[in-house]
Amino acid sequence: MSTAYFSHPACLLHEMAPGHPECPQRLVAIADRLKAEGLWDSLDHREAPRASRERLLRAHGADYVDGIFARAPRRGRLQLDADTSMNPHSLEAALRAAGAGIAAVEGVLAGEFDNAFCAVRPPGHHAERDRAMGFCLFDSIGVAALHALAQPGVERVAVVDFDVHHGNGSEDVLRDEPRALFCSSFQHPHYPGYWGESVPGRLVNVPLPVGAGGAEFRRAVSEHWLPALEAFKPRLLLVSAGFDAHREDPLAGLNLLEDDYAWVSAELQALAERHCGGRLVSMLEGGYALDALGRSVAAHLRVLLGT
């Protein structure tokens, strides 16, 4: 299997505050672990391009996008909400993060590589159509999904999200798109605290109680996600890969381990082989225990690489 690895130096320059858990060291920890496990050189390293305004407007309102551009600080920090701020590098990082998803979609559709992982930040799955929140500026995976649906021959796209927090932004962006299926598992009660009622063929939300571990997560995926995905038969599979449901993560209370991430990755890859010609794009979301994040991403990428 050939796996593209999209990233960009700008993603290391975005920083919301000293000591903030969504920090540049997250990408360093991932790279260090991939090198330590001998995976780094097996990846097809690609530089993430910028997403254009036109592409962002598929997922976000014009006033919102233009407001982010207009308000982006040249110095200091701009606080967008209680959890989300921008420094002078944040807009560039967010454009590269969204651009990574677009380029990864185009690459798998063109057969340049089998699948892709986007090691980018800021994350995206909390950014709603007209609202930044939860460390997120643009809904990168929503942008990627809607870009994919604009390509010839892509009749259906599925987005799955195993981050510990519900992907409210992706749900909001994809809510009215009948050619998209969104599946999310998440801790409840927990941030952001709201989600839509499941809709057959469109939306599958599976809350997990505090303390749930691998058995509960695997049951949720097996009993809820996989039947919906099999029935939907997506032509492309996108993954919001948040690793903050790991038992070591300081911002949550689930108990997943690297083996659980390897298991769900294998299930999703097998589904992509059955329905999508293997076309799968994974994008980094959360994960704030640095060592656990590196180990979990390595487990995920071992599956995508077929090693």
N, C-alpha and C positions, 0 to 999 in steps of 0.2 A: 504494500500500500504506500502511496505517496501522500504526505501530509504537509500542507503549506502552513507556515507559522508567520502570521502578520503582526507587526508591531511598529513602533516609531519612537525615536528619542524624545519627541514632544510629550509623550505619555509619562515620561519620568520627571518632567518639569512642572506639571500640574500638581499643586499642593494646596489643600484647603486651610490647614492650620498646623503649626508645629505639634507633633504628637498625635495627629489625627489618625485613626485606624486605617482609613482609605489613603494609604501613603505610597510614594514612589517605590519604597522598599519591597512592596508586593511583587512587582515585576522582576526585581533583582533576585528575590527569593525563588521565584519560578525558574528563572534562567540558571541560577546556581544549582538547583536540584536537577534540572534536566541535564546539565553538564556532568554532575556527579554520577548520574545513573547512565551515562553514555547515550542519551537520547538526542542531545543538542545537534550533533552533526548529521543525524538521520533526517532532520527536518529541512524542508525547502523554505529558507528564510526570505521573506518578502517585506518590503517597506510599505506601510499603509499609506495610501493617498488621502488627500482631503476629500470629504464629501462636499458636493456642490449645494448651493442653496436650493436649487431645483429638486435634488434628491431628498433633502431634508423636508421639503414641503409635502412630500408624499405622506409623511407621518405627523407633521406639526403644522400649526397655523402660521400664516405669514407674519402676523403681528408678534407672535411669540418668537419665531426665528429671528426676525429683524431686531426685536428687543434685546435678545441675547448678544447679537453682534454689536448693537449700539451701546450697550451697557458694559461690555467687556472692559475690565480695568487696564490701564497702561502701567499703573503702579499700585501697590497695596493690594487689598482684597475687597471684593464685593460680596456681601452676604445676600443670597437669594432666598433662603428660608433658614430655619433653625439648624438644619443639617447640611446645607449645600452652599458652597461659596466658590468664587472664582479668583484666581490670581492672574497676572498678565499672560500666563501660558495656557490657561484653562481652555480658552476657545479653540486654540490650535489643537490641543490634545483631544478635545471632544470631536472636532472635525475629522481628525485622523482615526479616532475610534469608530465613528460612523462610516468613514471611508473604508476602513478595514473590512467591515461586514459586506459592503457593496463589492469590493474587489474580490473577496473570498467567494461570494456568490457567483460572480462572473467567471472566476477561474474554474470552479467545479462544474459549472454549466458548459464551459468550453472544453472540459476534459484536460486542463493543464495539470491538475492534480486530483486525487480521489476525494480528499476531504481537507478541512482547514481548521486551525485554531487561531483565534484572534486574541493575543496577549496585549490588551489595551486597557486604558483607563482614561477618564472616568468611566465607571460602569454606566448602564443605560436603562435598565428595565423598570425603574421607578419614574422615569420622565414621562409624564402624560402629554397629551396632544398640545396643551397650552400651559404646562406647569413643570418647572424644575423642582425636583425633590429627591430625598434619599440618596444624596451624593451624585445625582444624575442630571445631566443637562439635555442631551438628546437621547431618544430611545433607539439606540444603535441597531438592535436586533429587529425592531419594528421597521426601521428604515430599510434594512436588508431584506426583510420579508416582502415588503411592498415593492421594492426594486425587482426582486425575483419574479413577482407576479406580473410585472410589466414586460418580461422577456418572453419571446415566442416559445411555445411548448410547455410552459410552466402553468398548469391549470390549477394546482393546489399546493399550498405550502403549509407545513406544520411547524409550530414553534413550541418547544418544551422547555420548562424552566424548573430546575431543581435547587435553586437558591433557597436559603432558609426563609427569606422574606418573599411575600407574594409579589409577582411581577405586575403590579397594578398599572404601570405605564404601558407595558406591552398589551395588556388586556384592553386598555382604553384606546390605544392606537388601532388595534385589530378588530375591535368590537363589531364594526359595521361592514367588515370584509367577509363575504360569504365563502370566499375561496381559501380562507385561512382557518386553521384549527389551533387553538392555544390550550396547552396543558400545563398546569402549575401545581407543584406540591410545596408546602410551606408550613412553618410553625404557627400555631394559633393557641393562645393570643400572642400577638407580636406585631411589630411595625409592618405595613402601614395600617393594618387593622380592618381593612374592608376589601371585599372582592365580589364579583358577580356570581349569581347562581348558575350552576352548570347548565349548558344547553347542548343537547346531543348534536354531534357533528360540528360544533363551533367552539365550545368552551368546556374545559374539564378542570375544576378546582378541587384540590384534595388537601384540606387542612390536617396537620398532624399535631397531636398534643405535646406539650412540653415534656421532655424526657424520652420521646420516641427515638428508636434506634433503627438499625438496618432492617430488622424484620418488618417493622411497621412501614418503613419507606418502600421496601421491595414489594410488600403486599399492595400498597397504594398504586405503585406503577403497574404491577401485574394485573390488578383487578379493574383499574380505572383508565390509566393512560393507554396501555397497549391495545385493549379492545377498540378504543376510540380511534387510535392511530391506524390499526389494521382496517377498520371500516372506511376510514377517510382516504386511505391510499395516497399519501402525499407524493408529489413529484420531487420535492426537496425538503430536507429536514434541517431545521435550525435549532441550536441548543443554547439557552441561556445558562452557562456553566458557572453557577455560584457555588463555592465550596465552604460556605459559612455554616452549613448544617453539621460540620465536623465536630466531634465531641470536644476538641481543644479550642474551638472558636470562642473568643471572649464576648461576642455580641449576641449570642443566641443560646438556646437550650436543647438542641437535638444532639444525637449521639451517633452520627454516621462516621464511618471509617473509610480508609482508602479502598478497601475491598468493595464497599458499597458503591463508590464512584466507578470502580472498574466494572462492576456488575451492570449498573445502569448504562454505562457507555457501551458495553457489549450488546445489551438488548437494543439500544437505539441504533447502533451500527448494523446489527442484523436486520432490523426493520428497514433501514435505509437501503440495504442490499436488495431486499425483497421488492421495494416499491419505488426507489429513487435512483436506481443504478449506482448505489453507494454514495450518492451526493449528500454530504453532511457538512454543515458549517457550525462550529462551536465558538461562542464568544464569552470571554471572562466577565463575570459579574462580581459577586462578593467573595469573601474569604479573607479573614483578618488575623488569624494565627499564622505567622509567616512560615514556620517550618511545616505545619500541617497543610498549608496552602501549596507549598512546593511539592510535597509528597502526593497530594491529591491530584494536582495537575499532571504530574508524571504518570500516575496510574491511569488517568483519562487518556493521555497521549500514547501510552503503550498500546492501548486498545486501538486507537485510530491508526497507529503505525503498523499494527498487526505483528508486534514483537512479543 
